[in-house]
Amino acid sequence: MKLGAGGILVVVALLATAAFAAAPTRDAYIKQVDPICKRNAKHVTAAVRKFTKAAKRDDFDAAAKHLRDAARVYRGGLRRVKRVDPPAKDARLIDRWLHLVASEIRTFERVASAFDDERFDDAQDQIKRTNRIDKRIRSLVGGYGFRYCA
């Protein structure tokens, strides 16, 4: 069967329509990703709270352990979020967001290492860096529609 120019255009149009229909909407993306962030936030917040209490007691080994736990849980959530395809029009924004989240996880690990070595000035610098990254994340995706991911 040979297709003329008109037939080829119809096939291309049908393929484009099917691809567009398969692309997730922002709402669908949020519905898939927000529950991951909700579970993650609960565990990360608890671990960070334990880190803070241990640090105030000068139990630096426990503080580092709790922060590593937070980083591990956070990283697992990041992996799950990365498996969800974002809407094509938001791909760049989502990529920047996920890059910032990965940076924040690395700073958690740096703080834990600094606590292990009792390098408290370095730990403080990394905590400040984490706070700056967190502000950037909120600024970037705060208006996206997430309830738990910003």
Backbone as CSV, one residue per row, in Angstrom:
resi,resn,N_x,N_y,N_z,CA_x,CA_y,CA_z,C_x,C_y,C_z
1,MET,0.839,-1.171,0.000,0.000,0.000,0.000,0.884,1.233,0.000
2,LYS,0.625,2.114,-0.913,1.385,3.349,-1.013,0.549,4.489,-0.469
3,LEU,1.214,5.336,0.278,0.532,6.510,0.800,1.000,7.732,0.042
4,GLY,0.063,8.556,-0.313,0.426,9.824,-0.932,0.784,10.820,0.163
5,ALA,1.080,12.033,-0.256,1.464,13.063,0.699,0.360,13.292,1.727
6,GLY,-0.880,13.270,1.303,-2.007,13.460,2.220,-2.111,12.329,3.221
7,GLY,-1.881,11.098,2.766,-1.937,9.937,3.656,-0.829,9.973,4.701
8,ILE,0.333,10.417,4.288,1.460,10.515,5.221,1.152,11.562,6.292
9,LEU,0.573,12.679,5.874,0.224,13.718,6.849,-0.796,13.206,7.858
10,VAL,-1.756,12.404,7.397,-2.759,11.851,8.306,-2.098,10.908,9.312
11,VAL,-1.192,10.062,8.833,-0.492,9.133,9.725,0.343,9.901,10.742
12,VAL,1.072,10.915,10.288,1.890,11.735,11.196,0.994,12.425,12.218
13,ALA,-0.129,12.960,11.772,-1.050,13.637,12.687,-1.609,12.664,13.723
14,LEU,-1.945,11.455,13.303,-2.454,10.452,14.245,-1.387,10.052,15.263
15,LEU,-0.166,9.871,14.799,0.928,9.520,15.710,1.186,10.643,16.709
16,ALA,1.161,11.876,16.242,1.386,13.017,17.134,0.263,13.120,18.163
17,THR,-0.968,12.891,17.727,-2.100,12.940,18.644,-1.983,11.853,19.694
18,ALA,-1.595,10.644,19.288,-1.434,9.540,20.234,-0.319,9.842,21.227
19,ALA,0.773,10.400,20.753,1.888,10.730,21.647,1.477,11.813,22.627
20,PHE,0.725,12.813,22.149,0.279,13.891,23.032,-0.694,13.355,24.071
21,ALA,-1.576,12.483,23.660,-2.550,11.914,24.588,-1.870,11.061,25.643
22,ALA,-0.747,10.418,25.303,-0.039,9.571,26.249,0.793,10.378,27.234
23,ALA,1.126,11.624,26.877,1.926,12.455,27.767,1.090,12.813,29.000
24,PRO,1.690,12.724,30.187,0.918,13.015,31.395,0.617,14.508,31.511
25,THR,-0.482,14.800,32.135,-0.811,16.188,32.428,-0.134,16.572,33.744
26,ARG,-0.110,17.841,34.029,0.466,18.298,35.296,-0.298,17.688,36.469
27,ASP,-1.620,17.680,36.390,-2.423,17.107,37.475,-2.120,15.626,37.683
28,ALA,-1.991,14.887,36.583,-1.682,13.458,36.686,-0.299,13.254,37.298
29,TYR,0.643,14.101,36.906,2.001,14.010,37.459,1.972,14.272,38.965
30,ILE,1.275,15.314,39.360,1.178,15.649,40.780,0.526,14.507,41.555
31,LYS,-0.525,13.916,40.987,-1.204,12.799,41.666,-0.294,11.602,41.864
32,GLN,0.661,11.406,40.965,1.600,10.296,41.102,2.745,10.626,42.049
33,VAL,3.218,11.856,42.006,4.437,12.228,42.725,4.158,12.684,44.159
34,ASP,3.080,13.392,44.382,2.811,13.929,45.715,2.748,12.850,46.810
35,PRO,2.125,11.691,46.561,2.137,10.654,47.607,3.550,10.159,47.953
36,ILE,4.424,10.135,46.965,5.820,9.750,47.223,6.453,10.781,48.146
37,CYS,6.257,12.054,47.828,6.818,13.132,48.644,6.223,13.129,50.046
38,LYS,4.940,12.826,50.151,4.286,12.803,51.465,4.931,11.756,52.363
39,ARG,5.102,10.539,51.850,5.747,9.469,52.635,7.174,9.860,52.981
40,ASN,7.873,10.390,51.999,9.263,10.796,52.191,9.377,11.875,53.265
41,ALA,8.544,12.891,53.157,8.615,14.029,54.079,8.415,13.576,55.518
42,LYS,7.508,12.641,55.719,7.241,12.141,57.069,8.505,11.513,57.664
43,HIS,9.164,10.654,56.905,10.348,9.961,57.402,11.560,10.886,57.504
44,VAL,11.743,11.741,56.517,12.888,12.663,56.532,12.739,13.645,57.693
45,THR,11.539,14.174,57.895,11.313,15.117,58.985,11.599,14.464,60.338
46,ALA,11.156,13.232,60.508,11.424,12.519,61.767,12.921,12.313,61.974
47,ALA,13.622,11.938,60.932,15.066,11.715,61.048,15.801,13.022,61.342
48,VAL,15.388,14.105,60.704,16.024,15.402,60.950,15.744,15.854,62.385
49,ARG,14.541,15.598,62.870,14.209,15.939,64.256,15.120,15.158,65.217
50,LYS,15.322,13.872,64.944,16.212,13.058,65.778,17.651,13.566,65.688
51,PHE,18.067,13.965,64.492,19.400,14.549,64.307,19.569,15.768,65.210
52,THR,18.586,16.659,65.188,18.659,17.891,65.969,18.749,17.594,67.462
53,LYS,17.929,16.667,67.940,17.962,16.303,69.362,19.311,15.697,69.746
54,ALA,19.835,14.809,68.907,21.124,14.182,69.199,22.242,15.226,69.188
55,ALA,22.188,16.159,68.240,23.217,17.201,68.168,23.173,18.084,69.409
56,LYS,21.983,18.392,69.900,21.854,19.219,71.104,22.392,18.496,72.339
57,ARG,22.345,17.156,72.326,22.898,16.354,73.436,24.395,16.103,73.262
58,ASP,24.968,16.652,72.188,26.377,16.422,71.839,26.655,14.950,71.525
59,ASP,25.644,14.240,71.081,25.810,12.849,70.644,26.004,12.886,69.127
60,PHE,27.240,13.190,68.725,27.532,13.458,67.327,27.427,12.222,66.446
61,ASP,27.759,11.052,66.989,27.615,9.817,66.213,26.148,9.560,65.884
62,ALA,25.290,9.714,66.880,23.854,9.514,66.648,23.315,10.568,65.688
63,ALA,23.773,11.802,65.840,23.315,12.874,64.946,23.664,12.543,63.501
64,ALA,24.905,12.119,63.282,25.339,11.772,61.923,24.516,10.602,61.379
65,LYS,24.256,9.608,62.221,23.476,8.438,61.798,22.068,8.862,61.363
66,HIS,21.435,9.716,62.160,20.068,10.150,61.832,20.038,10.959,60.536
67,LEU,21.051,11.773,60.325,21.080,12.555,59.086,21.344,11.651,57.883
68,ARG,22.172,10.640,58.062,22.375,9.673,56.964,21.084,8.906,56.671
69,ASP,20.340,8.580,57.725,19.037,7.933,57.523,18.115,8.838,56.706
70,ALA,18.110,10.123,57.043,17.280,11.072,56.295,17.714,11.111,54.834
71,ALA,19.023,11.155,54.598,19.539,11.203,53.221,19.167,9.931,52.459
72,ARG,19.250,8.792,53.124,18.926,7.512,52.476,17.450,7.478,52.060
73,VAL,16.580,7.875,52.965,15.141,7.887,52.665,14.849,8.901,51.561
74,TYR,15.450,10.074,51.670,15.257,11.140,50.687,15.706,10.664,49.303
75,ARG,16.854,9.983,49.255,17.379,9.474,47.979,16.433,8.422,47.376
76,GLY,15.884,7.557,48.224,14.933,6.556,47.733,13.699,7.208,47.131
77,GLY,13.208,8.239,47.782,12.064,8.970,47.242,12.403,9.643,45.927
78,LEU,13.602,10.210,45.861,14.047,10.842,44.612,14.074,9.820,43.476
79,ARG,14.572,8.634,43.752,14.600,7.584,42.712,13.187,7.253,42.240
80,ARG,12.243,7.155,43.181,10.859,6.838,42.799,10.243,7.975,41.979
81,VAL,10.513,9.210,42.364,9.972,10.357,41.617,10.552,10.390,40.209
82,LYS,11.840,10.086,40.080,12.479,10.109,38.754,11.871,9.089,37.797
83,ARG,11.238,8.061,38.323,10.613,7.043,37.459,9.311,7.533,36.833
84,VAL,8.780,8.627,37.334,7.519,9.176,36.825,7.854,10.212,35.755
85,ASP,7.311,10.014,34.563,7.545,10.959,33.469,6.770,12.246,33.719
86,PRO,7.467,13.378,33.675,6.754,14.654,33.846,6.071,15.054,32.544
87,PRO,5.145,15.997,32.621,4.567,16.531,31.388,5.689,17.139,30.546
88,ALA,5.610,16.958,29.259,6.673,17.436,28.363,6.953,18.919,28.554
89,LYS,5.902,19.708,28.722,6.104,21.153,28.852,6.764,21.531,30.180
90,ASP,6.749,20.631,31.158,7.344,20.898,32.478,8.662,20.160,32.688
91,ALA,9.117,19.444,31.689,10.292,18.577,31.859,11.517,19.342,32.355
92,ARG,11.743,20.509,31.813,12.933,21.284,32.213,12.826,21.741,33.674
93,LEU,11.646,22.221,34.047,11.402,22.640,35.419,11.587,21.471,36.392
94,ILE,11.004,20.337,36.055,11.099,19.151,36.921,12.545,18.678,37.010
95,ASP,13.256,18.730,35.905,14.669,18.338,35.920,15.469,19.244,36.859
96,ARG,15.233,20.534,36.811,15.929,21.471,37.711,15.566,21.183,39.165
97,TRP,14.296,20.908,39.417,13.841,20.589,40.772,14.552,19.335,41.289
98,LEU,14.571,18.274,40.481,15.196,17.026,40.911,16.697,17.192,41.114
99,HIS,17.320,18.041,40.308,18.741,18.328,40.492,18.979,19.027,41.839
100,LEU,18.112,19.965,42.193,18.232,20.644,43.485,18.012,19.683,44.646
101,VAL,17.057,18.775,44.498,16.811,17.779,45.545,18.053,16.907,45.736
102,ALA,18.665,16.474,44.639,19.888,15.672,44.731,20.999,16.453,45.431
103,SER,21.094,17.745,45.155,22.093,18.591,45.826,21.813,18.673,47.320
104,GLU,20.551,18.778,47.668,20.186,18.851,49.086,20.552,17.544,49.801
105,ILE,20.331,16.438,49.154,20.697,15.142,49.740,22.202,15.084,49.985
106,ARG,22.978,15.540,49.011,24.439,15.540,49.184,24.863,16.416,50.359
107,THR,24.165,17.528,50.571,24.539,18.375,51.710,24.194,17.690,53.030
108,PHE,23.106,16.928,53.078,22.801,16.133,54.279,23.984,15.217,54.594
109,GLU,24.476,14.554,53.549,25.592,13.619,53.742,26.858,14.347,54.179
110,ARG,27.075,15.542,53.657,28.259,16.330,54.057,28.159,16.773,55.511
111,VAL,26.961,17.142,55.929,26.774,17.511,57.335,27.070,16.300,58.220
112,ALA,26.566,15.147,57.844,26.809,13.930,58.624,28.307,13.642,58.714
113,SER,29.008,13.762,57.605,30.465,13.535,57.616,31.172,14.551,58.501
114,ALA,30.739,15.788,58.450,31.349,16.824,59.284,31.108,16.518,60.768
115,PHE,29.922,16.017,61.099,29.656,15.632,62.488,30.524,14.450,62.897
116,ASP,30.703,13.486,61.992,31.581,12.344,62.290,32.976,12.805,62.688
117,ASP,33.466,13.818,61.968,34.833,14.307,62.180,34.889,15.494,63.138
118,GLU,33.735,15.841,63.715,33.631,16.981,64.634,34.155,18.276,64.002
119,ARG,33.832,18.451,62.720,34.152,19.685,61.992,32.879,20.533,61.963
120,PHE,32.611,21.195,63.062,31.328,21.859,63.240,31.166,23.114,62.388
121,ASP,32.278,23.777,62.071,32.175,24.929,61.170,31.742,24.469,59.777
122,ASP,32.317,23.359,59.322,31.918,22.794,58.023,30.454,22.353,58.066
123,ALA,30.068,21.732,59.176,28.673,21.294,59.312,27.734,22.492,59.235
124,GLN,28.083,23.545,59.924,27.247,24.749,59.909,27.151,25.335,58.497
125,ASP,28.271,25.370,57.784,28.254,25.858,56.400,27.333,25.015,55.528
126,GLN,27.383,23.702,55.695,26.539,22.810,54.897,25.070,22.933,55.281
127,ILE,24.802,23.169,56.554,23.408,23.380,56.983,22.863,24.656,56.334
128,LYS,23.679,25.698,56.311,23.263,26.942,55.640,23.030,26.691,54.153
129,ARG,23.893,25.886,53.553,23.730,25.554,52.131,22.427,24.787,51.906
130,THR,22.131,23.850,52.803,20.881,23.093,52.713,19.688,24.038,52.783
131,ASN,19.743,25.008,53.677,18.644,25.968,53.802,18.480,26.802,52.529
132,ARG,19.609,27.182,51.923,19.530,27.944,50.658,18.923,27.082,49.545
133,ILE,19.343,25.834,49.471,18.800,24.932,48.452,17.306,24.740,48.672
134,ASP,16.924,24.562,49.932,15.509,24.373,50.244,14.685,25.582,49.803
135,LYS,15.200,26.781,50.011,14.504,27.992,49.564,14.386,28.013,48.042
136,ARG,15.447,27.596,47.354,15.395,27.552,45.885,14.355,26.544,45.406
137,ILE,14.282,25.400,46.084,13.286,24.384,45.715,11.883,24.967,45.883
138,ARG,11.634,25.595,47.011,10.305,26.172,47.271,9.972,27.267,46.257
139,SER,10.975,28.058,45.913,10.765,29.110,44.919,10.466,28.523,43.537
140,LEU,11.158,27.457,43.197,11.019,26.853,41.879,9.682,26.142,41.699
141,VAL,9.293,25.316,42.666,8.087,24.496,42.484,6.977,24.816,43.484
142,GLY,7.145,25.890,44.235,6.132,26.259,45.221,4.758,26.496,44.617
143,GLY,4.696,27.020,43.426,3.420,27.289,42.781,2.997,26.226,41.774
144,TYR,3.711,25.111,41.764,3.452,24.068,40.757,2.130,23.335,41.014
145,GLY,1.757,23.217,42.268,0.532,22.481,42.595,0.771,21.330,43.538
146,PHE,2.034,21.096,43.893,2.337,20.047,44.860,1.819,20.444,46.238
147,ARG,1.451,19.456,47.022,1.131,19.697,48.435,2.312,19.301,49.312
148,TYR,3.106,18.307,48.877,4.156,17.758,49.738,5.555,17.812,49.120
149,CYS,5.677,18.219,47.894,6.975,18.158,47.202,7.721,19.482,47.171
150,ALA,7.231,20.481,47.827,7.935,21.777,47.799,8.159,22.287,49.199
